[in-house]
Amino acid sequence: MGTVLMLSRVADSLFWMGRYLERAEHTARLIDVNLKQMLDETPEVAERRWDRVLSCLRTEVGPHHDREAWAVAGTLMFDREHHDSIAFCISAARENARQVREQITSEIWEQLNSLYLYVREACSEAAPRRVPHQFLRKVILGCQQVHGVMEGILLRGEGWRFIQLGRAMERGCSITALLSEHASEIARSTVEGGGQFLSWAGLLRSCTAFEAYSKTHTADVRPDKVLEFLFLSPQFPRSILSSAQLLQESLQGVGGDHSRPDSFRPERLAGKLAAQLGYIAFEEIDPKEYASLLQEAETSFLNLNTAIHEAWIDYPTPTISDKLLVSQ
């Protein structure tokens, strides 16, 4: 029983280390893009922009009347008590890594610890608040370096699979939420033939997808093409489809307890989601259905997250009587 509990704890820490690193990188990129785009906006437009940022991150930062742009951005960057801030996510990723040092390498720990120390120091200094873009770029690069070290040297065992599960889950939830908040605007622009190049280019940059999109569709930044690319591109690793496929692939590599039917449920859900997304004919979808389609995908990711926890992290350990029944 002790081994089962230990494996559950390790799986939980690795899974959330992957999620928190991915969340920190996504939040940093979203803040960076939106700070740049608000430079030529009126205060009213800027406030609506940060309302959307909070909705995209599925989080809140105090009362609505305090949502001045820099205050919101500062909270999301430096507030160590806010569970969706960059500072909290990097700290939580490090703490989860500390608890499973035996599962990762010294190089991974050193890279993550270095990022943590940089963010902790930045939280107590004035310079990063005056020049946030430099801080945000270092956070993005730091997260990518940690993932790069993992990709280069970590054994492809179950530990690595759980990190991949966490990354793919967070990425799928984040991109789906981001597109859901833009769905009605995308549908309206598609129907009306609206332009707004900077707005859609900003959406692509929020997913580090602008150059990848341009190689696929040249400079024709159309709302429906942006949505299709971020939703269903099988070649872009941050698309919703690619996230679902990575979840399915990672789950297939994780061993389960074959005596428990619920250990197969996550793999079935991931396979179902990847198959459904893979066979969508986007050109046949009515723009009015974009929002509901994205909502269904977001719900599927949340259900899959629950199933993963129930199968490998929060599942009840068998009692002595249960074991006797199995042996009989």
N, C-alpha and C positions, 0 to 999 in steps of 0.2 A: 504493500500500500504506500510505503514511503517513496518508492521509486515512481509510482504513478503521480503522486502529488508533486514530486520534484520535476518530472517531465511537464506537467501542467504549468508549473510556475515558470519554467524555462521557456516554454512555448509562448506564454503570455508576454514575457519580457521582450523576447525577440520580435514578436508580432507588433507590439506597441513601439519598440524602437524604430522599426521600419515606418510605421504610421506617423510618428512624431517628426521624424526627419523629413518625410514627404510633405507633411503639413507645414512645417517651417519654411521649406523652399517655396511651396505654392503661395503661402501668405506673403512672403517677401516679394515675390514677383508681382503679385496682384497689387500690393501697396506701391511698388516702384512704378508700375505702368500708370496707375491712377494719379499719383502725385505729379507725374510729368504731364498728363493730359489735362489737369485742372489749371495749368498755368494761364491759359487764355479764357477761362470760364468766369462767369459771374458767380458771386457767392451763393445764389439760390441754386444754380445748376450744380455747383460743387457739392452742396449739401445733399442734393438728390443722388449724386454720384456715390457719396460715402454711405448713404443708406443702402444703396445697391451692393457696395462692397461687403457690408456687414451681412446682407442677405445671402450673398454668394458664399460667404464663409460660414453661414448658418450660426451666427453668434451675435452678441449684443455688447455694448460698451456704455452702460449708464443710461441716464434719461435722455429722451430725444432732443431736448432743447440744448444739450451740451455737445451736440455732434458737430462741432467745428472741425474742419478737415484735419488740421495738424494735431488736434487733441485726439481724434479717432486714430490717426496714423501712429501717434506716439504710444497710445495704449496698446495697439496691436503689435508694436515693435518691442517695447521696453517694460511693460507691466508684468512682473514675474508672478503676480497673483491671478492674472487673467488666463484661464486654461486654454485659450486659443491664440495667445500671443506668441511671437517668435521666441522671446526669452523663456517663456514657460516650456514651449515645445522642445527647445534645445536642451534645457535642463532635464526635462522628463526623459528624453532620448538617452542622455548620458546616464541618468540614474538606472534606467532599464538595462543599459549596457553594463554598468557596474555590477549589477546583480547576476549577470551571466558571463563574467569575464572568461570563464573556462570555455565558453562556446564561441568566442570571437578571438581574433589575434591581437597581439600587442600593437601592431601597426594600425588596426582599426580603432582601438581604444585611444591611442595617441592622437590620431586625427580628430576623433570626436571630442576628446578632452580639450584639444587646442581650440576647436570651434567654440566649445562651451566657455572657456576662459576669455576668449575674445568678446563674446556676447555679454558675459557677466561684467567685464570691464566697461563695455560700451554703455551699459545701463546706468552707470554711475558718473558718466562723463557728459559734458555739454556738447562737444564737437559732433557726435553722431546725430544729435537732435537738430543741429544747424545744417548738417550736410548728410541727410538720411540716405541718399542714393549710394554713397560709398559703403555705408553700413549694410544696406540691403544687398548690394552686389557681393560683398564678402560673405554674407550668410548663404546666398545662393551658391556661390562657388564652394564654400565650405561643405555644404550638404552634398554637392556633387562629388567632391573629393572623397568624402566618407563612402559614398556609394561606389565610387570608382575603385577604392581600395578593396571593398567587399567583393566586387566583381572579379578583381584580379587575383585574390589569394585565398578566399574563403572556400573551404570544402563544400561541395554540392551535396550536403547531407540535409537532414530534416531541419537543422537550425537555419541554414540558408533559405530553405523553402518557407519557413515561417516569416523571415524578414521580407522575402518577396511577396508573401501574402499580405503583410502589412502595407507595403508600398503600393501594391496593386489595389487594395481595398481603399486606401486613402485617396489615391489618384482617381479611381472610378467615382467615388463619392464627391470629390472636389470638382472634377470637370463636369459631372452631371449637374451639380448644384449651380455651377457657373453658367452653363448653357440654359438651365431652367429659368434663371433670372433674366435671360435675354430672349427667351423663346417668343414672347408676344411681340417684342420689338423686331425680331428677325422675321416673323410671319407678316407683320405690318409692312416692313420694308420690302419684303418679297412681293407682296400684293401690289404695293404702290410703286415699286421700282425705285425705292429710295437709295441714295448714295451713301453718304457719311463714311467715306473711306477711312478716316482717322479712327472712328469709333470701332469699326470692324477689325482694322489692323491692330488696335489696342486689345481687342478680345483675343486675337491670335497670339499676340505677344504675351498676354497673361498666361498662356499655355505653352510658352516658348515654341510657337508653331508657325510664326510668320514666314520664316525662310523655307521651312518644309512645305508649307502651303504654296508659296510662290513657285517652287520647283514643280509642283503638281498642276497648278492652275495659272501660272505666270502671275501678272499683276492684276488680274481680274478679281478684285476682292468683292464678291457678292455675298450678301447675307446667307442665302440658302446654301451656297457652296462652302462657306465657312462652317455652317452647322453640320453639313454632311461630312466634311473633313474631320472635324473634331469629334463627331459622333461615331462615324462608321469606317474611318480609314484603317485598313488592316496593316498598313505599312508604318503609320505614325505611332510611336510607342506610348504617347499620352492620350490617344483617343479612347473613348469609352469602350469601343469594341476590343481594342488591344488590351485594356485593363481587364476586361472580362476573360479574354483568352489567357492572360497571364495568371489570373486566379485559377482558372481551370487546370492549366499546366502545373502550377505549383501544388494544387490539391492532389493531383494524381501522383505526385512524388512524396506525399506525406503518408506515412503508415498509419493505419487506424486499428482500433480494437474490433476485430471481425465478429466478436460476440455481441457487439452493440450496433443495431441498425442505424442509430443516429450518426455513426461515424461516416456513413456513406452519403448522408444528406447534403453536406456542403458541396461535395463533388457533383452531385446530381443538379443542384441549384446553379452552380457555376456553368456546367455544361449546357443546361437549358438556356441560361441567359446568353452565353456566347453563341449558341445556335440561333436563337431568336434574332439577335442583332446581326449575325452574319448573313441572314437571308432576307433582311429588310431591303425592299426596292424603294430607295429614297425618292426617286422621281415620281412615284405613284402616291406619295403621301400628301394630303391636303395640308397647306401651311397652318390651318387652324388646329391641326392635330399635333403640332410640334410639342406644345406644352404638356399634353397628356402623355405623349410617348416618352418624354424625358422624365416625367413624374413616375411612370411605370418603371423605368430603368433605375431611378434613384431608390424606389421602394425595393426593387430586387437586390440592389447592393446592400441595403440595410438588413434585409431578411437573410442574406448570405452571411453578413457579419455576425448576426445573432446565431446562425447555425454553426459557424466556426467556433464561437465561444462555447456553445452547448456541446459540441463534439470533442474538443480538445482542451478546453480551459476551465469551464465551469461545470463539467459533467460530474454527477455523483459517483463516488467510489463505491464499489460493491461491498456489501456486508458479508460476514462469514456465512450466513444462511444462503445468500445469493450464490456464493462460490460453491457451496455444497450442492445446490440445485443444478448448477452448470455441470459439475463433475459427475452427477448421477445421470 
